């Protein structure tokens, strides 16, 4: 845990990790009545086996019996720790309580640090996605330019979308926000998944808006905008744009969810049960023998 905290404090791409336990505890507190209303069961053998298996994996790695790649050691250890936490919760409060609290515990999976090689690929994808969105905005604004990868040859000032400007921070924050508001305000799983996936293009678009705004301010108003506080500390201002778009998508998905465009598993089961009952009633009406024998 100390190593995880040190990683979160030293690497900007993992700065979100320290917030995950707080958010998970907050959600668990909000849903405490639903979670702890279920009577605990006494079937603790599978849960104990899960805890023993997780501790065994942790011990094999710690003692050097199993040597995974260095980038994956901390991630595997954190998965083992999370499994032990889940098993301990189930042993104390019962497996039904763990099932009712599945979202807070699944949210804790974000404590597992993404290996550095995979994180580099994510940053590169965000960087190129932001470059494409920026290119589209400049085209819509009819700005003459030449694009070379993530470099833009523009009038007055050329720009480069560096890895530091890939919107990794805002993308992580928006992704977590999408998970949270989707769980709290949406019903069906499909609507929640749609909202969470939409956070990635929203983050890229907002980053493109930020880049084009800074370029226009720097070339049309004052060149200092390209190097001032708005460039380095304006993320909170532009994050309001992301939140506005996310709220708009949430409202739209709530309407679709309410209209039955995203059916849940329970609603599908109810429809199947209703259809089966209707078929049986139609069969009894169309079969004279069934009508005679029916009391």
PyMOL commands that set and color helices and strands:
alter all, ss='L'
color gray80, all
select helices_A, chain A and resi 2-10+12-14+17-30+32-36+45-62+70-93+95-100+102-111+116-140+163-165+168-185+189-220+223-226+229-233+235-258+265-286+288-293
alter helices_A, ss='H'
color red, helices_A
select strands_A, chain A and resi 145-148+151-154+159-160
alter strands_A, ss='S'
color yellow, strands_A
deselect
rebuild
show_as cartoon
